[in-house]
Amino acid sequence: TFAITDKVYDRAMPINIDTKGVPFDAPLTDSVYISYKHFEYILNAAKVQFVVSEENLKKIALLDDYVIEHFRIAFGNRIVKQLRDFVPAYVGTGGTELDGLDYVLARKVFRKFESLNLSYIRDEIDGLCAYIDELFGEENMTESKDYLRMLKKLV
C-alpha cells in the first residue's frame, strides 16, 4: 500500500492527469530562461495585481462552514494561505479566479473526502454540489463537482 500523508498533500499542488493527451505538432520555439529571483518577482506581482476577491473569500468561508457541518472536515489555514498564493498566479497566467479556486478546492479540500466512509457521505454530496452552485453559480466549479460526483459513484 502506498499512501501520501495529508501533511505532504497540504504542502504540494498535486496534478491529476485524468485524460489521455492528444498528439499535436508544435512550432519550434526559442527557450526562455528566467532566474528564481525573477520568477519570485512575477509571482509576488501577481499576488498584488490579482488578489482573490473578498466576495469569493467570504464564499470560501461559507463553504468551509458547510463542509465542517456536513463532513467534519475543515479547510485549514495552510490551504487558505495557498489559495491566496496560488489563485493570483493562476489568474496571472490567463486563468480565471473561479477556475483557480475550483482547482484548489478539488485537489486540496475535496480530495480529503477519499479518507471518509464514502457510503456514509454519499447522500450528502448532492447537497454539497447544490450549495456550491448556490454560492458560485451552476456554470462554475466544474472540477470540484465532477470530482464529488465521481466519489459518489465509487460507492
Secondary structure, 3 states (H helix, E strand, C coil): CCCCCHHHHHHCCCCCCCCCCCCCCCCCCCCCCCCHHHHHHHHHHHHHHCCCCHHHHHHHHHHHHHHHHHHCCCCCHHHHHHHHHHHHHHHHCCCCHHHHHHHHHHHHHHHHHHHCCHHHHHHHHHHHHHHHHHHHCCCCCHHHHHHHHHHHHCC
